[in-house]
Each structure stands twice: as structure tokens, then as C-alpha cells.
Amino acid sequence: MSRFGNLELGDGSEERSHQPLQTARRDEAHFLAEARTAFENGRFESALRHFSKVLEFNPRCAAAWTGQVRMLIELGEFQEARLWADKALEQFPHEPELLAAKAVALGRAGDLQGAMAFSDAALEERGDTPYVWLARGDVLLARRESRADYCFDKARLLAPQDWFTTWLAARVRSFYEQFALALKLLQQAVEWNAGHFLLWLELGRCQQALGLAGAATVSFNRARELNPRSDEVRAALLHVAQTGFWLRVRGLVRQCFRR
């Protein structure tokens, strides 16, 4: 079954078949909190499933609908995100963050005119939230417009010293390969939450993209200290080590040809 198929609103039979006493405590609030935790740890597939579970309890939860669309975007499933946003907007045509999420899905899928229209609609619905402005910045970067800087500043102004919003801004910058700007954001996010492995992991990825292999290795090692069981961290350390090895080999070959 596809990821999109998994989002259909099931009857919850699988969940209910296990330990009824525990299931009784698993309500809308529980799964919404789980989704948020998974999102903050970069586990987008898990967050997607938890948002889907929220809708089994409350199909009118706009936050869960929006969360599903945002997770699909984070997973790179832009067409599915657009389709799911359309489905959600049938119920919530004036939900600012849902309109903003659809704008991002359209922008990343290449429909720049449609993306701008939905971003405008999100702002017209008084969507003065950090995500609406992050989404606006995302759309403007897709359109290669310099006004995106104002949008990211606005989002961070609405969420002062919030590592989560700053991390999301860095992810948008990284998506559009603006690694130097993403690096500055991640360094700021690490200052505010130095104990979160994901920030060190993404800081390392950004440093590696900028050719700063030594600094990236330090960041990945810090991420491993904080989360030694992370497969992503192990893979990142292996990749940066292999990259460094081949760079050294290439340097030695060049020296030999110069002699």
C-alpha cells in the first residue's frame, strides 16, 4: 500500500486489537502530542502516521490535516501533499496554515503561480503564524525572489528564540541549496537547544555541503553523543569519512602528476 493509501481514515481496528486498557488512554491529544514529538525529532513518517491516528478520533481536527500535508512535503511527496491538501480544504477552505501548506506543495512541484495565489490566500485569512510566513518564504525562494528574507525574519519574530521555527527555516534554505544561510540559522538553533541531536546532525550536513568536512565530523560526533542509536547519525559519519578519504586520495594523485 502506498504512503498516501495509509492516510485514509481507517476504523482503528488494528490499534484496538492490542491491549484495550492502553488503547483507552490513546486519544486525540495523545496522538497529536506523539505527532509533534516525532516532527521535532525529524521522524516524518512516524509523525504522518500519528496525525492520521488523530483523524480517526476527530476528523474535524484541522491541525492534523495540516500536519499530514506538511509531513508529506517534508518527505518530498509534493504531488501527494497537494492532493491531500485539496481533500482537507474541502472541509477547511479558510484554514490559513492549510492554505500555506498547499502553497508550498505547489511551489516545490513547480506551479509557481498557483503557489503564490494560495500563499496570498493564507495571508488574507489573517494567517499571522510562523508557519504561514515560513511557507511564504518557501514560495518566494521557489520563485527566486529576494523578498523571502523578510518572510523568514517575520516568522522568527513571531517565535522569538524558538529553535523549532529556526530549524524549519534552515530546512527551507537547505532545500533550495542556500547552505551558508541555512548554516547561520542552524548555529542559532543549536545555541537555543544544544541538547538536541537533530540540530547537530543537520548542522553537520550543512557544513558538509559547504565543504567543511572537519567541522561536519565534529557536529556528527556531537549528534552521536546525544543519540548513539540513530541510524542517520551513523550514516552521516560514514559518509563524511568516505568523502574525506576520497578527497585525500584525489589530492595525492594530483601531487604525483605535478612532480
NORGIDA-V472071 format. One record per residue. N is the residue number from 1. RES is the residue in one small letter. BURIAL is # if it has 9 or more other ideal C-beta (glycine too) atoms within 8 Angstrom, else .. Layout:
# NORGIDA-V472071
n=<N/N>
res=<RES/RES>
burial=<BURIAL/BURIAL>
This chain:
# NORGIDA-V472071
n=<1/2/3/4/5/6/7/8/9/10/11/12/13/14/15/16/17/18/19/20/21/22/23/24/25/26/27/28/29/30/31/32/33/34/35/36/37/38/39/40/41/42/43/44/45/46/47/48/49/50/51/52/53/54/55/56/57/58/59/60/61/62/63/64/65/66/67/68/69/70/71/72/73/74/75/76/77/78/79/80/81/82/83/84/85/86/87/88/89/90/91/92/93/94/95/96/97/98/99/100/101/102/103/104/105/106/107/108/109/110/111/112/113/114/115/116/117/118/119/120/121/122/123/124/125/126/127/128/129/130/131/132/133/134/135/136/137/138/139/140/141/142/143/144/145/146/147/148/149/150/151/152/153/154/155/156/157/158/159/160/161/162/163/164/165/166/167/168/169/170/171/172/173/174/175/176/177/178/179/180/181/182/183/184/185/186/187/188/189/190/191/192/193/194/195/196/197/198/199/200/201/202/203/204/205/206/207/208/209/210/211/212/213/214/215/216/217/218/219/220/221/222/223/224/225/226/227/228/229/230/231/232/233/234/235/236/237/238/239/240/241/242/243/244/245/246/247/248/249/250/251/252/253/254/255/256/257/258/259>
res=<m/s/r/f/g/n/l/e/l/g/d/g/s/e/e/r/s/h/q/p/l/q/t/a/r/r/d/e/a/h/f/l/a/e/a/r/t/a/f/e/n/g/r/f/e/s/a/l/r/h/f/s/k/v/l/e/f/n/p/r/c/a/a/a/w/t/g/q/v/r/m/l/i/e/l/g/e/f/q/e/a/r/l/w/a/d/k/a/l/e/q/f/p/h/e/p/e/l/l/a/a/k/a/v/a/l/g/r/a/g/d/l/q/g/a/m/a/f/s/d/a/a/l/e/e/r/g/d/t/p/y/v/w/l/a/r/g/d/v/l/l/a/r/r/e/s/r/a/d/y/c/f/d/k/a/r/l/l/a/p/q/d/w/f/t/t/w/l/a/a/r/v/r/s/f/y/e/q/f/a/l/a/l/k/l/l/q/q/a/v/e/w/n/a/g/h/f/l/l/w/l/e/l/g/r/c/q/q/a/l/g/l/a/g/a/a/t/v/s/f/n/r/a/r/e/l/n/p/r/s/d/e/v/r/a/a/l/l/h/v/a/q/t/g/f/w/l/r/v/r/g/l/v/r/q/c/f/r/r>
burial=<././#/#/./#/#/./././././././#/./././././././#/././#/./#/./#/#/#/./#/#/#/./#/#/././#/./#/#/#/#/#/#/#/#/#/#/#/#/#/#/./././#/#/./#/#/#/#/#/#/#/#/#/#/./#/./#/#/./#/#/#/#/#/#/#/./#/#/././#/././#/#/#/#/#/#/#/#/#/#/#/#/#/#/#/././#/./#/#/#/#/#/#/./#/#/#/./#/./#/./#/#/#/#/#/#/#/#/#/#/#/#/#/#/#/././././#/././#/#/./#/#/#/./#/#/././#/#/./#/#/#/#/#/#/#/#/#/#/./././#/#/././#/#/./#/#/#/#/#/#/./#/./././#/#/#/#/#/#/#/#/#/#/#/#/#/#/#/././#/./#/#/#/#/#/#/#/#/#/#/./#/./././#/././#/#/./#/#/./#/#/#/./#/#/././#/./././././././././././.>
